[in-house]
Amino acid sequence: MKKTILFLLLVTTSFIFSQEKEEKYPQDIDKKYEVKLNVLNLIGFEFLDASYEYLINEESSFGIGALVSFNNDRDIDEYRTFSLTPYYRRYFSNRYARGFFVEGFGMLHSYKNNNYDYYYDSYGNYYDYSNQESVTQFAVGISVGGKFVSKKGFTTEVYFGVGRNLGGDNTSLEAVGRGGISFGYRF
C-alpha cells in the first residue's frame, strides 16, 4: 500500500510540474513599440532627446532618436545642436527585449564650430573675434547598456556609446558621444 501511495504521489507531482508554463508578462505579449525620453540630456545639457523603438523579436530591435538643443548661448566651442540617430540593438537576456544590450548606430548631427581670429593692435592690445559656422556630419558607432521593463510596460534604460565621424576636415569633431538615462513606455 505504501508503494502504491508513493507511486501515485510521484506521478501526480510529475504531472503537476510538467504542466507548469513559462510565465508571460503583459509587457511581452503583443507589444512591439516603445517611446522614450532621455532625461539625462534634458536636465544636464538642455537637449530634448526623444526616441522610438520597434521590437523585432525577443532578441533585437531597431529605432530612431532625435535630439534638439534648447540652449544656443554656450561657451563651449563645439556642441551638438541637432542629431538624428537610427540604431539597431541586440539583447543578451532570456527575457523579451530587455537586459544587457549592444547597439550599433549612425548619427547625422549638426554642431557649431567657433573659429577664432587672434591679433594684437599697434598699442599691444589683444583681440579675438569668433566666426561661428554650422557643421553637419555623419558618424557611426557602438553603444552598450541595459533596459529594465516593469510589469505595466514602463521602461528605463541606461546606455553609453561612442562613434567616429566619417569625413570632415581638421577643424571638425573626430568623435561623438551617445548616452543617457531614458524613461519610456512599451505598448
Residue, then its C-alpha position, 0 to 999 in steps of 0.5 A: m500500500k505504501k508503494t502504491i501511495l508513493f507511486l501515485l504521489l510521484v506521478t501526480t507531482s510529475f504531472i503537476f510540474s510538467q504542466e507548469k508554463e513559462e510565465k508571460y508578462p503583459q509587457d511581452i505579449d503583443k507589444k512591439y513599440e516603445v517611446k522614450l525620453n532621455v532625461l539625462n540630456l534634458i536636465g544636464f545639457e538642455f537637449l530634448d532627446a526623444s526616441y522610438e523603438y520597434l521590437i523585432n523579436e525577443e532578441s533585437s530591435f531597431g529605432i530612431g532618436a532625435l535630439v534638439s538643443f534648447n540652449n544656443d548661448r554656450d561657451i563651449d566651442e563645439y556642441r551638438t545642436f541637432s542629431l538624428t540617430p537610427y540604431y539597431r540593438r541586440y539583447f543578451s537576456n532570456r527575457y523579451a527585449r530587455g537586459f544587457f544590450v549592444e547597439g550599433f548606430g549612425m548619427l547625422h548631427s549638426y554642431k557649431n564650430n567657433n573659429y577664432d581670429y587672434y591679433y594684437d593692435s599697434y598699442g599691444n592690445y589683444y583681440d579675438y573675434s569668433n566666426q561661428e559656422s554650422v557643421t553637419q556630419f555623419a558618424v557611426g558607432i557602438s553603444v552598450g547598456g541595459k533596459f529594465v521593463s516593469k510589469k505595466g510596460f514602463t521602461t528605463e534604460v541606461y546606455f553609453g556609446v561612442g562613434r567616429n565621424l566619417g569625413g570632415d576636415n581638421t577643424s571638425l569633431e573626430a568623435v561623438g558621444r551617445g548616452g543617457i538615462s531614458f524613461g519610456y513606455r512599451f505598448 
